[in-house]
Amino acid sequence: MSEEAVPQQGGPAQPKGLLQQMEELMASLNADLSALDADLQSAGTTEPTQSAQAT
């Protein structure tokens, strides 16, 4: 298989690049983790986790 550059078509129908897709996924993941962190902080969990007990 050769790795030739595929000519990209202009216009709004242009497919997203892999880097842009990864950036969007990372932004979404970051938002989800931030929301989860806020939920856990508001729950006021004071019990140490197993990983914290092991140290």
Biopython code that builds the backbone (N, CA, C, O; Angstrom):
import numpy as np
from Bio.PDB.StructureBuilder import StructureBuilder

atoms = [
    (1, "MET", "N", (0.835, -1.190, 0.000)),
    (1, "MET", "CA", (0.000, 0.000, 0.000)),
    (1, "MET", "C", (0.871, 1.242, 0.000)),
    (1, "MET", "O", (1.848, 1.322, 0.745)),
    (2, "SER", "N", (0.527, 2.190, -0.816)),
    (2, "SER", "CA", (1.256, 3.446, -0.815)),
    (2, "SER", "C", (0.474, 4.465, 0.007)),
    (2, "SER", "O", (-0.750, 4.394, 0.118)),
    (3, "GLU", "N", (1.202, 5.404, 0.573)),
    (3, "GLU", "CA", (0.547, 6.432, 1.380)),
    (3, "GLU", "C", (0.547, 7.738, 0.606)),
    (3, "GLU", "O", (1.320, 8.651, 0.893)),
    (4, "GLU", "N", (-0.330, 7.808, -0.375)),
    (4, "GLU", "CA", (-0.438, 9.011, -1.176)),
    (4, "GLU", "C", (-1.406, 9.979, -0.521)),
    (4, "GLU", "O", (-2.376, 9.575, 0.119)),
    (5, "ALA", "N", (-1.130, 11.244, -0.688)),
    (5, "ALA", "CA", (-2.020, 12.260, -0.134)),
    (5, "ALA", "C", (-3.324, 12.263, -0.914)),
    (5, "ALA", "O", (-3.323, 12.298, -2.145)),
    (6, "VAL", "N", (-4.415, 12.227, -0.201)),
    (6, "VAL", "CA", (-5.728, 12.268, -0.834)),
    (6, "VAL", "C", (-6.101, 13.732, -1.019)),
    (6, "VAL", "O", (-6.094, 14.497, -0.054)),
    (7, "PRO", "N", (-6.423, 14.129, -2.227)),
    (7, "PRO", "CA", (-6.807, 15.540, -2.416)),
    (7, "PRO", "C", (-8.064, 15.861, -1.628)),
    (7, "PRO", "O", (-9.057, 15.136, -1.691)),
    (8, "GLN", "N", (-8.007, 16.960, -0.883)),
    (8, "GLN", "CA", (-9.154, 17.338, -0.073)),
    (8, "GLN", "C", (-10.036, 18.290, -0.851)),
    (8, "GLN", "O", (-9.559, 19.177, -1.558)),
    (9, "GLN", "N", (-11.333, 18.084, -0.704)),
    (9, "GLN", "CA", (-12.290, 18.939, -1.388)),
    (9, "GLN", "C", (-12.636, 20.105, -0.484)),
    (9, "GLN", "O", (-12.775, 19.941, 0.728)),
    (10, "GLY", "N", (-12.775, 21.275, -1.071)),
    (10, "GLY", "CA", (-13.126, 22.448, -0.285)),
    (10, "GLY", "C", (-14.608, 22.467, 0.048)),
    (10, "GLY", "O", (-15.372, 21.621, -0.417)),
    (11, "GLY", "N", (-14.999, 23.423, 0.845)),
    (11, "GLY", "CA", (-16.415, 23.563, 1.175)),
    (11, "GLY", "C", (-16.743, 22.982, 2.528)),
    (11, "GLY", "O", (-15.893, 22.356, 3.160)),
    (12, "PRO", "N", (-17.967, 23.182, 2.979)),
    (12, "PRO", "CA", (-18.367, 22.731, 4.320)),
    (12, "PRO", "C", (-18.466, 21.214, 4.449)),
    (12, "PRO", "O", (-18.532, 20.698, 5.565)),
    (13, "ALA", "N", (-18.476, 20.490, 3.332)),
    (13, "ALA", "CA", (-18.594, 19.030, 3.392)),
    (13, "ALA", "C", (-17.235, 18.365, 3.577)),
    (13, "ALA", "O", (-17.137, 17.139, 3.513)),
    (14, "GLN", "N", (-16.180, 19.156, 3.807)),
    (14, "GLN", "CA", (-14.846, 18.604, 3.963)),
    (14, "GLN", "C", (-14.786, 17.778, 5.256)),
    (14, "GLN", "O", (-15.203, 18.254, 6.312)),
    (15, "PRO", "N", (-14.279, 16.568, 5.180)),
    (15, "PRO", "CA", (-14.216, 15.737, 6.387)),
    (15, "PRO", "C", (-13.227, 16.307, 7.391)),
    (15, "PRO", "O", (-12.244, 16.949, 7.021)),
    (16, "LYS", "N", (-13.502, 16.064, 8.660)),
    (16, "LYS", "CA", (-12.624, 16.553, 9.712)),
    (16, "LYS", "C", (-11.335, 15.750, 9.716)),
    (16, "LYS", "O", (-11.322, 14.558, 9.405)),
    (17, "GLY", "N", (-10.268, 16.417, 10.069)),
    (17, "GLY", "CA", (-8.994, 15.727, 10.197)),
    (17, "GLY", "C", (-8.956, 14.944, 11.495)),
    (17, "GLY", "O", (-9.736, 15.208, 12.409)),
    (18, "LEU", "N", (-8.065, 13.998, 11.575)),
    (18, "LEU", "CA", (-7.937, 13.170, 12.774)),
    (18, "LEU", "C", (-7.587, 14.012, 13.990)),
    (18, "LEU", "O", (-8.122, 13.786, 15.076)),
    (19, "LEU", "N", (-6.694, 14.981, 13.819)),
    (19, "LEU", "CA", (-6.309, 15.832, 14.943)),
    (19, "LEU", "C", (-7.501, 16.614, 15.468)),
    (19, "LEU", "O", (-7.678, 16.738, 16.680)),
    (20, "GLN", "N", (-8.322, 17.142, 14.566)),
    (20, "GLN", "CA", (-9.497, 17.905, 14.997)),
    (20, "GLN", "C", (-10.485, 17.000, 15.731)),
    (20, "GLN", "O", (-11.070, 17.406, 16.734)),
    (21, "GLN", "N", (-10.671, 15.783, 15.239)),
    (21, "GLN", "CA", (-11.570, 14.840, 15.906)),
    (21, "GLN", "C", (-11.053, 14.520, 17.304)),
    (21, "GLN", "O", (-11.827, 14.479, 18.261)),
    (22, "MET", "N", (-9.744, 14.295, 17.424)),
    (22, "MET", "CA", (-9.165, 13.979, 18.733)),
    (22, "MET", "C", (-9.299, 15.159, 19.694)),
    (22, "MET", "O", (-9.593, 14.968, 20.874)),
    (23, "GLU", "N", (-9.086, 16.379, 19.193)),
    (23, "GLU", "CA", (-9.234, 17.558, 20.043)),
    (23, "GLU", "C", (-10.663, 17.697, 20.552)),
    (23, "GLU", "O", (-10.884, 18.033, 21.716)),
    (24, "GLU", "N", (-11.637, 17.436, 19.672)),
    (24, "GLU", "CA", (-13.037, 17.526, 20.082)),
    (24, "GLU", "C", (-13.378, 16.446, 21.109)),
    (24, "GLU", "O", (-14.098, 16.705, 22.073)),
    (25, "LEU", "N", (-12.860, 15.237, 20.897)),
    (25, "LEU", "CA", (-13.104, 14.157, 21.853)),
    (25, "LEU", "C", (-12.465, 14.459, 23.201)),
    (25, "LEU", "O", (-13.062, 14.203, 24.246)),
    (26, "MET", "N", (-11.251, 15.004, 23.180)),
    (26, "MET", "CA", (-10.577, 15.346, 24.434)),
    (26, "MET", "C", (-11.313, 16.459, 25.167)),
    (26, "MET", "O", (-11.406, 16.434, 26.394)),
    (27, "ALA", "N", (-11.837, 17.433, 24.430)),
    (27, "ALA", "CA", (-12.600, 18.515, 25.052)),
    (27, "ALA", "C", (-13.870, 17.967, 25.692)),
    (27, "ALA", "O", (-14.242, 18.367, 26.795)),
    (28, "SER", "N", (-14.528, 17.054, 24.994)),
    (28, "SER", "CA", (-15.740, 16.442, 25.533)),
    (28, "SER", "C", (-15.428, 15.615, 26.776)),
    (28, "SER", "O", (-16.154, 15.678, 27.769)),
    (29, "LEU", "N", (-14.355, 14.847, 26.718)),
    (29, "LEU", "CA", (-13.943, 14.042, 27.863)),
    (29, "LEU", "C", (-13.595, 14.927, 29.047)),
    (29, "LEU", "O", (-13.955, 14.620, 30.183)),
    (30, "ASN", "N", (-12.893, 16.027, 28.786)),
    (30, "ASN", "CA", (-12.520, 16.946, 29.853)),
    (30, "ASN", "C", (-13.762, 17.542, 30.515)),
    (30, "ASN", "O", (-13.814, 17.677, 31.738)),
    (31, "ALA", "N", (-14.753, 17.894, 29.711)),
    (31, "ALA", "CA", (-15.994, 18.444, 30.256)),
    (31, "ALA", "C", (-16.719, 17.402, 31.108)),
    (31, "ALA", "O", (-17.238, 17.719, 32.178)),
    (32, "ASP", "N", (-16.752, 16.161, 30.629)),
    (32, "ASP", "CA", (-17.399, 15.089, 31.386)),
    (32, "ASP", "C", (-16.688, 14.840, 32.711)),
    (32, "ASP", "O", (-17.335, 14.656, 33.742)),
    (33, "LEU", "N", (-15.354, 14.835, 32.683)),
    (33, "LEU", "CA", (-14.591, 14.610, 33.914)),
    (33, "LEU", "C", (-14.748, 15.776, 34.878)),
    (33, "LEU", "O", (-14.793, 15.573, 36.091)),
    (34, "SER", "N", (-14.832, 16.990, 34.356)),
    (34, "SER", "CA", (-15.045, 18.151, 35.217)),
    (34, "SER", "C", (-16.408, 18.069, 35.905)),
    (34, "SER", "O", (-16.536, 18.386, 37.087)),
    (35, "ALA", "N", (-17.415, 17.646, 35.157)),
    (35, "ALA", "CA", (-18.756, 17.501, 35.735)),
    (35, "ALA", "C", (-18.763, 16.389, 36.790)),
    (35, "ALA", "O", (-19.383, 16.535, 37.843)),
    (36, "LEU", "N", (-18.083, 15.293, 36.507)),
    (36, "LEU", "CA", (-17.999, 14.203, 37.473)),
    (36, "LEU", "C", (-17.269, 14.652, 38.732)),
    (36, "LEU", "O", (-17.680, 14.320, 39.843)),
    (37, "ASP", "N", (-16.187, 15.407, 38.559)),
    (37, "ASP", "CA", (-15.441, 15.916, 39.705)),
    (37, "ASP", "C", (-16.313, 16.829, 40.557)),
    (37, "ASP", "O", (-16.285, 16.751, 41.786)),
    (38, "ALA", "N", (-17.087, 17.692, 39.905)),
    (38, "ALA", "CA", (-17.979, 18.589, 40.635)),
    (38, "ALA", "C", (-19.029, 17.790, 41.401)),
    (38, "ALA", "O", (-19.350, 18.121, 42.542)),
    (39, "ASP", "N", (-19.564, 16.741, 40.782)),
    (39, "ASP", "CA", (-20.551, 15.899, 41.463)),
    (39, "ASP", "C", (-19.950, 15.223, 42.683)),
    (39, "ASP", "O", (-20.573, 15.167, 43.744)),
    (40, "LEU", "N", (-18.739, 14.711, 42.527)),
    (40, "LEU", "CA", (-18.088, 14.036, 43.652)),
    (40, "LEU", "C", (-17.729, 15.018, 44.759)),
    (40, "LEU", "O", (-17.853, 14.696, 45.941)),
    (41, "GLN", "N", (-17.286, 16.214, 44.380)),
    (41, "GLN", "CA", (-16.959, 17.225, 45.382)),
    (41, "GLN", "C", (-18.209, 17.638, 46.157)),
    (41, "GLN", "O", (-18.152, 17.822, 47.373)),
    (42, "SER", "N", (-19.336, 17.783, 45.461)),
    (42, "SER", "CA", (-20.563, 18.205, 46.126)),
    (42, "SER", "C", (-21.143, 17.084, 46.990)),
    (42, "SER", "O", (-21.879, 17.347, 47.942)),
    (43, "ALA", "N", (-20.812, 15.835, 46.657)),
    (43, "ALA", "CA", (-21.287, 14.706, 47.461)),
    (43, "ALA", "C", (-20.562, 14.664, 48.802)),
    (43, "ALA", "O", (-21.049, 14.061, 49.759)),
    (44, "GLY", "N", (-19.407, 15.302, 48.866)),
    (44, "GLY", "CA", (-18.682, 15.377, 50.129)),
    (44, "GLY", "C", (-18.167, 14.033, 50.599)),
    (44, "GLY", "O", (-18.221, 13.729, 51.791)),
    (45, "THR", "N", (-17.673, 13.233, 49.686)),
    (45, "THR", "CA", (-17.138, 11.932, 50.075)),
    (45, "THR", "C", (-15.864, 12.139, 50.870)),
    (45, "THR", "O", (-14.911, 12.752, 50.388)),
    (46, "THR", "N", (-15.852, 11.618, 52.109)),
    (46, "THR", "CA", (-14.679, 11.795, 52.977)),
    (46, "THR", "C", (-13.938, 10.488, 53.175)),
    (46, "THR", "O", (-12.865, 10.471, 53.778)),
    (47, "GLU", "N", (-14.502, 9.374, 52.669)),
    (47, "GLU", "CA", (-13.819, 8.093, 52.799)),
    (47, "GLU", "C", (-12.660, 8.039, 51.824)),
    (47, "GLU", "O", (-12.827, 8.361, 50.648)),
    (48, "PRO", "N", (-11.476, 7.631, 52.297)),
    (48, "PRO", "CA", (-10.342, 7.509, 51.369)),
    (48, "PRO", "C", (-10.553, 6.357, 50.404)),
    (48, "PRO", "O", (-11.149, 5.341, 50.762)),
    (49, "THR", "N", (-10.075, 6.513, 49.203)),
    (49, "THR", "CA", (-10.189, 5.448, 48.213)),
    (49, "THR", "C", (-9.173, 4.358, 48.507)),
    (49, "THR", "O", (-8.268, 4.553, 49.319)),
    (50, "GLN", "N", (-9.312, 3.225, 47.861)),
    (50, "GLN", "CA", (-8.382, 2.125, 48.095)),
    (50, "GLN", "C", (-6.974, 2.516, 47.698)),
    (50, "GLN", "O", (-6.024, 2.122, 48.374)),
    (51, "SER", "N", (-6.802, 3.275, 46.632)),
    (51, "SER", "CA", (-5.461, 3.668, 46.203)),
    (51, "SER", "C", (-4.848, 4.618, 47.219)),
    (51, "SER", "O", (-3.632, 4.601, 47.412)),
    (52, "ALA", "N", (-5.653, 5.443, 47.873)),
    (52, "ALA", "CA", (-5.123, 6.349, 48.886)),
    (52, "ALA", "C", (-4.738, 5.586, 50.142)),
    (52, "ALA", "O", (-3.804, 5.975, 50.843)),
    (53, "GLN", "N", (-5.453, 4.494, 50.435)),
    (53, "GLN", "CA", (-5.123, 3.694, 51.612)),
    (53, "GLN", "C", (-3.831, 2.916, 51.393)),
    (53, "GLN", "O", (-3.115, 2.625, 52.350)),
    (54, "ALA", "N", (-3.531, 2.582, 50.157)),
    (54, "ALA", "CA", (-2.369, 1.755, 49.866)),
    (54, "ALA", "C", (-1.079, 2.546, 49.993)),
    (54, "ALA", "O", (-0.011, 1.948, 50.129)),
    (55, "THR", "N", (-1.142, 3.873, 49.954)),
    (55, "THR", "CA", (0.086, 4.659, 50.030)),
    (55, "THR", "C", (0.507, 4.952, 51.432)),
    (55, "THR", "O", (1.526, 5.608, 51.647)),
]
sb = StructureBuilder()
sb.init_structure("model")
sb.init_model(0)
sb.init_chain("A")
sb.init_seg("    ")
for serial, (resi, resn, name, xyz) in enumerate(atoms, 1):
    if name == "N":
        sb.init_residue(resn, " ", resi, " ")
    sb.init_atom(name, np.array(xyz, "f"), 0.0, 1.0, " ", f" {name:<3s}", serial, name[0])
structure = sb.get_structure()
